[in-house]
Amino acid sequence: MTYRHLFAGAFIYACTWISACAVDEPAARDASGACDEGHDAAKAVTSPSPLVPRRADPWVLRQGGFYYFIATVPEYDRIELRRSTTVAGLADADAEVIWRKHATGPMSAHIWAPELHYIDGAWIVYFAAGEKEDPWKIRMYALRNASANPLEGEWQEAGRIATPVDSFSLDATSFTHKGKRYLVWAQYETENDLGSQLLMAEQVSATEIREPVITLTTPTYDWEIQGHKVNEGPAVLKKNGRVFISYSASATDANYAMGLLWADTDADLMDPANWNKAPEPVFHTNPELKRFGPGHNSFTLAEDGETDLLVYHARDYRDIDGNPLSDGNRATRVRELHWDENGMPDFRQAAPD
């Protein structure tokens, strides 16, 4: 594919009106308190569309007056980090390489889906990687940096995140709730060939989990098994008395789509029975808007500290030559996340970014 397939190489700015209340939290935002309906709604939020071309699996963290952006690069060989005081500023911010793949062995192929978190006084990057000798031996790893600024200091390899079953695993994300920290990730179920499931466990530390491990969701709906049986890319958002987890499903072509899980904030999150799953995708391909295969998202807040934003990747064309993982034209995009009268997220499937 050539650059003519990209989003025209230019920024298209779209204004959206603020209509939500929220507060920020480093690992996952908790906005279950009362919303001030009297706040000034006559404010606008703008960001480029796409925000960053050729960057998949985007993760944006709002922390300490900055937005940090990290994502999968199309060469699958390194981890980059950039920051800005605004969301739109991430488009032109310098991308600093903080780590490169090994020449051989673990962490030497398929460097995928990095996420930046601030845990116990240090910056943590979760990412997935294979081996040059066995590229599909994908496992989860972490980097750690104790500097105040994650673009400075030394990034150290913090080791592999071990799980009870040694199988294809990726897309680790971390969040806190009521004094406990949880890890959510995707892992292939080997015993019954059920595909990649979303699993969750409590964390002992940033890089260690404790049993039990629970299954949040298995790909069973038709829209979750197109091309491959996939549930992956979890992202957590806490609001309106619920803990929401978005996720992505199916192959990484135009079939890629986003689903939604949720549980009440007062429920035992480690009881699978307390989790609900939407039977239909909440965000999926829209040919009219040239938005194909949207997914692997993260959530953040706009500069006003109130407006929820959805950060995700998508292509602007349907047809792909060969393996979609070899097509590097997934671009990072941003849109406002709305809320319906029942306190559920409304992704506005038919609306432009």
NORZIWO-V13520 format. One record per helix or strand of 2 or more residues. SS is the DSSP state (h for helix, s for strand). FROM is the first residue (numbers start at 1). LEN is the number of residues. Records with the same first field share a line. If there is no record, write none. Layout:
BEGIN
SS: FROM-LEN / FROM-LEN
END
This chain:
BEGIN
h: 3-3 / 88-4 / 222-3 / 272-3 / 287-3 / 324-3
s: 16-2 / 30-2 / 44-2 / 55-9 / 66-8 / 78-7 / 96-5 / 106-14 / 122-10 / 134-12 / 156-5 / 169-9 / 180-10 / 195-11 / 208-10 / 230-10 / 242-8 / 257-8 / 276-2 / 291-11 / 308-8 / 331-6 / 338-2 / 345-2
END
